[in-house]
Amino acid sequence: MKQFVCVGLLVVGLWWLLPSPASSQNDQPAGSPRDNAAIDAVFTPPSPETIPAGLAGERIRLGYEIVVHTQQYAKRYVGNKLNCTNCHLDAGLNPNAASFVGLSVLYPEYRPRADRTMSLAERINECFERSMNGKALPPDSSKLQAVVAYIEWLSQNVPRGSQVAWRGIPRINPSRQPDPAQGKAVFAKKCSFCHGTDGQGTMAAPPVWGPNSYTIAAGMARVSVAASFIKANMPRGWGWSVSDDEAFDVAAYIDSQPRPDFPGKAHDWPKGGKPPDAPY
């Protein structure tokens, strides 16, 4: 299972940036632009090879590097061993893995978990805090602005007010209660080669539990989110090769393992509506 289960699997968040339309985190107030959107956008992202020259292009390239090499370019803001691209596969260009394409046209957006309208930059910082077990970048940080610029550049072909059908991860449902014991067997057979028998990661893939993985408040810490990610993308390069129930079993096993806490979790969903599989 290369590149993961990151958690924004992940988690980092950045997963946390791109919840599925079916996710309760993505509920919108009645009459919002997304509810009334009449445009069905087409997934037409630009290639990173076409990033323009000049200062604008340099900022976009920096954003790309931060997403792909987060440990190198934003190390001081990260508290684990994940990179953004562990969840937002292919630098946010994979439509089955919390793609960044079209994301900027959806923000500002009301977030029930925080009970407030958030900017794209604020949502990115949520990922750094929750999925990366790190800290928020300053609002005027050139690195935060670079990630925003990269996402905006990827979204340039998506009109504001569009329905972004590929947002998040294609959701699946189990036919029975997920079984962590069966998930352990699936992990040993199909995931451990890349993620390690102890789930602590290898050079091929990131840790999926333990102190260097995503926090309890990351999107990937929800079994339904992790299962959907696994189904569509894992083992890396062999997505859609496990059954829905296998995906839920291995997600239940992975998310039952220890991982960092998130002190701010007590303030989540102040008006209710917390997803039933939120682990806190």
N, C-alpha and C positions, 0 to 999 in steps of 0.2 A: 504494500500500500504506500507507494511513494507519495511524498509531499503531504500526505496525510489523509488523516482525519484531523486538521488544525482547528479548531477550533477552531474569527475573527474569529477541518476541524477548525474547527476551530472553529471562532471564535473568534480575528483577531480580529469580529471583528472583527482583523477588520470584519467576519460574518454578521457580525453584529451590525455592520453597515447595511447589509442587504437581506433583510428577512423576506421570506416568501410572501406572496399576496395572501396566502392562506393563514399566515401567522398572526396571532393576536397582537403581536407587537406592532403590526403594520396597520391596525385599524385606523380609519380616518373619520373625522366628524362628518355628519351628513352634509351633502352639498359641496364637499371639497372638490377641487379641480380634478382630482383623480377619479372621483365617483362619476363626474360628468364628462370625462375625456371622450373625445370622438375620434382620436387618432390612434391607430394601431401601428406603433413604430416597428421598423424592420431592424434586425440586428446587423448593423453595418459599421463596425468599428474601424477606425483608421489603423494602419499598421504602425508600430513603434518606429519602423524604418523611415516613416514620413514625418517624423517630428520636425518642425521647422527650425531654421537657423535663427541666430540672434538671441537676445536676452529672454524672450518669451519661450523659445525652444529650450534654452538652458534650464529654465525653471521646470518645464515639463519633463525634461530628461532627469532632473534631480528627483522629481516625484516618482518617476519610473524606478530609479535606482533605490529609493527608499522602500518602495513596495516590494521589490525583488530581493534586495539585500538590506533588509531592515536592521539586522544585527550589525552591519557595518556603518550604515548611514544615519541611524537613529538610535544607536546603542544606549545612550544615556536615558532614553525614555522607555526602554524595554526591560522587563524584569524576568523574562524567561528566554528560551532558546528558539522562539518562533520568528518567522518572517511573515509579512502580510500575505505573500503569495502562497503560503501553506494552505490557506483557506480560499483566498481569491486566486484560484489557480491561473497559471499563465499570465501573471501580472494583471489579473482582473479582466482578461479577455475571454475566459471560458464561460459560455452561457449557462453551463450546468453547475457552476461553482461560484455563486455570489459575485457575478460579474460587476465591474464598475461602469460598464457601458450604459449610458442613459441615467445613471444615478443622480448626477448633478441637477437634472431637470425636475427631480422630485422633491428637492429641498428648496426652502425650509419646509419641514414636515413635523406634524404633531406626533409625539411619541408617548403612547400611554404609559410605558414603563417609567418615564421621567415626569409624565403629566405636564409637558410643555412642548412648545414648538422649538425645534432645534435646527441649527444651520448644518450644512455639510461638514464644516470644520469641527463643530461640536460633536457630530456623530463619529468622525474619524478619531477624535480624542477619546470617546467612549471605548472604541476598539483598543486603543493603546492601553487604557486602564483595565479593561475587562478581559480581553483576549490575550493581550501581551503582558498582563500582570505588571504594567508599568505605570507611567504618569503622563498627564496631559502635556502636550506641547503648548508653549505660550501662544496666545492668539496672534501675536505679531511675528511668530517664528517663521523664518524663511522656509524651513522644512515642512511645516504644516501648510503653508501657502503653496509649496511645491506639489504636495500630494493633492490638494484641491485642484491645482492647475492641471495636473495629469488626468484626474477624473473628468474635469470639464472638457479637456481636449478629447478624451475617449468618447464623450457624450455629444460631440459637436453635430453629429448627424441625426440626433434624436430631438424632435421639436418639443418645446415645453408644452405640457398638457397632454403628452402622449401616455398611452398605456404601454408600460414596459413589461411585456409578457414574460420575459426571461428573468425578471428580477428574482433574486434569491436563489433557491435551489428547488428543483422539481420535487414536490412532496409525495410521499408514499405513506401507506397505512399497513399495519400488520394484520394478519388474519387471526392472531392469538396474542396472548400476553407475552411480551419479550422475556427471554430466558437468558440471564447472564451466564449461567453454567454452559449452555450451548454456545453462547457468544465467545466464551473462553476458548472453546475448541476451534471455532471459526477463526479467531484471532491467531491461534497457534499455527493453523494451516495456511491462512491466506494473508496475514498482516505482519507477523512477527519477523519475517525475513527483512523487511524494510524498517519497521518501527522498533525492532528488538524484542526479544522474548519477555523483557521486563517493561516494555512500553516506553522506554526512556530515549528512544530514537537512535538512529545511526547516521552515517554520512548521507544515506539515501533518503531519509525521511525524518520528520521531527518527532519529539516526544508527545505521546497522547495522554499521559497522566504523570503525576509526580510534580515536584517543585518547579520544573522547567517547562511545564505545559500551561494550557489556558486555565483561567480561574473558574470557580463555581458559578460565577455570574456571566460567563461568556455564553453566546448563543449555542456553541457546540456542546455545552454542558447539559443541554436539553436533549434527551434521547431521540425525540422525533426529528430534530434538526441534524444531529450527527448521523442518524440512520439514513436520512435523505441524501446527505453528502456522500456517505459511503456507497450507497446504491448507485448513484450517478457517476462516481469518480474513482472508486477503489475496487481492486488494486489499481494503482496508477497506470493508466493506459489500457485498463481492462474494465472500465466502468460498465454497469448494467450486467455484470457477470455473476453477481450474487442475488439470491432471491430477496424479496422484501422482508421476509421473516428473518433470514440470515443477517440482513443489514440491521434490523432492530435488535437482534440478539447480541451482535458484536458491539453495537452502540451502547446497549444496556450494560455490557461487561466493562467497556472502556469508561463510561461515565459513572460506574460504581466505584472506581478506583480513586485513591486520594489525589487531591489537587489543591492549588492555592485558594484560600478564602478571599472574599471581597467584602471589606468592612462596610461599604456603602449599600450593600444589598437590602438592608432594613428599610431603605427609603424607596425601593422599587414598587411600582404599581400602587401609588397612594390612594387611588380611587377604585382599586380592585381590578379584576380581570387577569390576574396572574395565570399564565399557562399551567395546566395541571402537571406537566412534566418538568417545571422549573424545580431544581433540586434544593430549594431552600424556602 
